Amino acid sequence: MKRIFSGVKPTGHLTLGNYLGAVRRWADVDQHRADALFCIVDLHALTVDHDPGRVRRLSRQAATLLLASGLDPRLCTVFVQSHVDEHARLSYLLECVATDGEMRRMIQYKEKAARERERGGSVRLSLLTYPVLMAADILAYGTDEVPVGDDQTQHVELTRDLAVRFNQRYGHTFAVPRATHPEVAARVMNLQDPTSKMGKSDDAGPGVVYLLDEPDVMRKKIMRAVTDSGQDVVHDREERPGVSNLLEILAACEGTDPQTLSGSYQSYGALKKDTAEAVVELLRPLRERHRELCADPSYVEGVLRDGAARAREMARPRVDSAYRAIGLLAAG
């Protein structure tokens, strides 16, 4: 059976973009067709200035939302990255295989480092090296597939390169994974700036639909979404990014094609209204299940504890093998 690994970083509240771009597929498809691991990658949240208490709260919230979305611990492994030491152990070995040039070419590093410098802050070394930690997350488990959004494809390509290089230098140790993407709405855009991704770390709340927004708040945000000049409802990401974003969101909610949907609307208002209602109805079961899980925190804690134990059991033999392969003495 194929093995899948993917994760979510607790740097903000999960959004509609996270759900349509990744989480829904994890629950509806991936956990049923493979040996799947889904991780709250909390170590990645430390690469920028952060509030420790907020990271803990968001980590618990992310785990609860993943379970509320339909991830079933009887079918998959849900755990927190920092609970499994093998991630950090393997990350250092891969740093000894990666190059400085590879790290500095990462698009996300360039963008995030530039934002930090614009704010007058310093850039942490961990921001430069975190793609190697992501590679360790993936390679520790013999992962075959990594379901990710478009913005993470470059990091999966780096993971592939590091796996091949390690195998060539020190003997075959790691499977070489590949990235997979959902067919529709792989990248949901900000409703107020449809040229930018709808990110959970955004400060621009009006353009971001959060999974825990109240229904009326969701409707208001979508009804106020930026569209485009002109009146025709056309799916064209380059010329009509605003209306195309709405069409893709609606298509993802209804399981149809945005090009087909575009011919069904004569006005932006009607498209916005239908999109808003589709989003509210899509997320209603998730929100209801989230409330139930919040009322029983011991269940979530148990899932994470058991998930970490399973993850350690899977990762440790491969990481120990990598330590031996690279030339380190075995512990007595």
N, C-alpha and C positions, 0 to 999 in steps of 0.2 A: 504493500500500500504506500502511496506517495505521502510524503510529510510536508506540511505547510507550516510556516511561521509568519506571524505578523504582529505588529504592536501599535500601541497608541501612547503618545507622550502627554503626561499630565501637566501641561503648561497653560491650559485654559479649559473652559467648559466645552464639551463636545457639541458639534454643530450638525446641521443638516448635511453639510458637505462631507463631514466624517462618516455620517450614516449612509448616504447614497453612494459615496465614493468607495467605501470599504466595509463598514460594519455589517450592513444588511447582507452583503454577499457572504461574509464570514458565517452568519447565522443560517442563511437560506441554502447555501451551496457548499461552502468549503468544509464545514465541520461534518457534513454527511458523506463526503467523497474521499476524505483523506484522514490521516493521523495529524490532527491540527493542534497547534499551540498558539494561543493569543495572549499577549503580554502587555502589562502596563509598564512602559519603559521609563521608570522614574529616574534612573541615573542620567538619562538624556536631558531631563528637566534642570539639571544642575549646571548646564553649560553657559547659562546667562544668570544675571542677578535675579534672585528669587527669594520669596518668603517661605521658610521651611514649613511653617504650619499650613500654608496654602498648598504646597506640593503634596503634603499628606492628605489634605481634604480632597484635592482633585484626584489623587490616586484612588482613594476609596470611591469617589463618585464615578470615575471612569470604569472601575471594576463593576460597580452596581449597574451602570448603564449597559455595559457589555452583556451582562447576564439578563438584563431587562430586554435587550434586543433579541434574545432567543438563543444565545450561546448556552449550551447544555453541558455541564461538567461531566455527564455520563458519556458524552460523545467527543469532547475536546478537553484540552488542558488550558485553564485560565490561571494566570499567576502574575506576581510582581517581580520585575527584573532584579531588583536589589536583594530579593530573598534567595537568589540562586547565585552563589559565588563564582560559578564557572564562567559567567559572562565577563566579569572583570579579569579573571585569570587568563582567559583566551585573548582578551583585548590587547594585553601587553605583548603577547607573542605576535599578534598580527601587526602591531606597531613596529615590530622588528622586521617585518616583511614589506610594509608599506613605505612609500617615499614622501618626502616633504612636498615635492611638486604635485603629486596626486592629490594630497589634501588641499593644497591651495587652489587647485582647479575646480574644486567642488562649488557649484553655483550657489547652493544654500549658504555655504561659509562666506562667500563673497558678499552676498546680500545682507546676511545677519551681522557680519563684521562691520560693514559700511554703516548700518543703522546704529550700532553701538558707538562707533566713532562720531557719528553726527550728533549723538546725545552727549558727547563728551566723556563717555565711559571707556573703560579698557576692555580689550577682547581677551577672554579667557582661553588658555591653551586647550582646554577641553572642547571648546567650540570648533577648533581646528581638527581635533582628533576624533570627534564623536562618530564620523562615518566608519572608523575602524571598530568602535564599540558596536555599532549597528551590524557590521560584518560578523563580529563575534556572536552577537545575538542569533544570527541566522545560521552560521556554520557550526555552532556547538551542537546542533540537533540533527545534523545530516539532512538539512532542509532541501527539498526538491523545488518547491514553488513559494514565492513571496508575493501575496496579493497586496498591491500598493497603489496609491494615487500616482498620477503622472509625475509629480514633483520629486518622487523618491526613486524614480527609475535609475538616475545616475548613481545613486548609492548602491543599488543592487548590482549594477555593472561593476562598481569597484569591488564589491563582495566577490563576484565571480573572478575578477582578476587576482585578488588575494588568494582565493582558494586554489586557482591553477598554479600560481607562483609557489605557494607553500608546497603543494603536491610535487611540483617539478624539482624543488630544491631538497626536500626532506622525505619524500616518499608519500604515496597516496594516503591521505588522511581525511580529506573533506569531499563531500558531494559538491558539485557546482550547480547552484540554484539558478532559477530564472524568475523574472518578474511577470506577474499576470495582472490584467486590468479588467474591470467590468466594461460591458459594451456601451452603456449609456451613463452619462453624468459621472465620468471618471474624475472630473475636476469641476466642481460646482463653484461658481464665481460669486464675489461679493455683490449684493443687490444694489449697493450705492456706487460701486466701482467695478463694473463687469469685466474689466481687463485684469483684475486681481483675484486671486483665489479667496474663497470664503474660509478664512483661517480662524482657529479657535483662540489664537493669541491676539487677534485684532482688538484694537480699542474702539473701532468704529461699529458700535453695537447695532445701529439701524440697518446696516448692510448684512448682518449675520443673524441667521435663524439658529438659535440654540435649542438643543433637544428638550431642555427643561423650561423653555419659554411657555408662558400661558397661551392657549389657543388664540385669544384676541390679539396678543402681542405678535404672534406669528402672522396673523392675517394683516395686521397694520403694516408690518415690515414689507411683506410681499406686495401689498397694494401700493406702497410708496416706492417700489423698486424703480430704478432708473431704466428707461427704455432707450429709444433712439429717435433720431429725426425721421420724418416720414410717417406713413400710416399703415403700410402693408406689414402683415405678420409673416416674416420670412426668417427661415433658419439659415443664418450666415454669420459665423463667428467673427469674421474679419470686419464686415461692414455693419452688422447689426448685433454687437455683442450682448446688449441688454436683453433684447427680445429672445435671442438665441439661448441665453442662460435660462430664462423662464420656460422656454419650450423644452429644454433638456431636463429641467427639474420636473416638469409635469410628465414628460415621457417616462422618466425614471420611476415616478410614483405610480403610473398607470401601466407600466410594462409595454410601452409602445415606442414608436419612432418619432423623433422631433420633426423630421421632414414631413411625415404624414400629418402630424398634428397641425403644422403651420397652415395647411389648407383649410382647416376647420374654423379659423377665426378671422373676423373682419375688423376687430379692434383690440388694442392693447388692454383696455379695461376688462373685457370678457376673459382674456387670457390670464390676467392677473387674478381675477376672482376665482377661476377654476383652479389655478395653481395653488392659491392660498388654501382652498378647501381640500384639495388633494393632499397637501402637506399635513394639514391638521389631522385628517383621517388616517393618514399613513402612520403618524407618530402617536396616535391616541393609545393603542395597546402598549406601546413601549412606556409611555408616561404612567399608565395605570400599573404596570408591572413594577416600575421603579418605585412607586409609592409603597407597594407591598413589600419589596425587598428592604426599603429603608426602615420599615417597621420590624424587621427581623435581621439586625446587623450580624448576629452570630452566624447566620447562614452564609453570608458573603465572606466572613472571616474564615469559615471552615473550607469554603471552596478555594480560597487563595492559599490556605495552608496545605491542603491536599494537592493543589496544582503545583506548588513549589516543590513538594516532595517528589512528584512524578517527573517534573522537569529536571531536577538534580539527578535522578536516576538515569534519565536519558542522556544528559549532557556529560556527566562526569567521565565515563569511559572514553569518549572521543577527545575530551580536553586532556585527560591524562595521557592518551596516546600522542597528542600533539606535543606535549611537554617532553616525552621521550624522544620523539622524532627530531625535535629541534636541538637536542643535545643536553637536556637537563637531567640530573640524577633523580631517580625515583626516590620518593620519601620512604623512610624506613618504617 
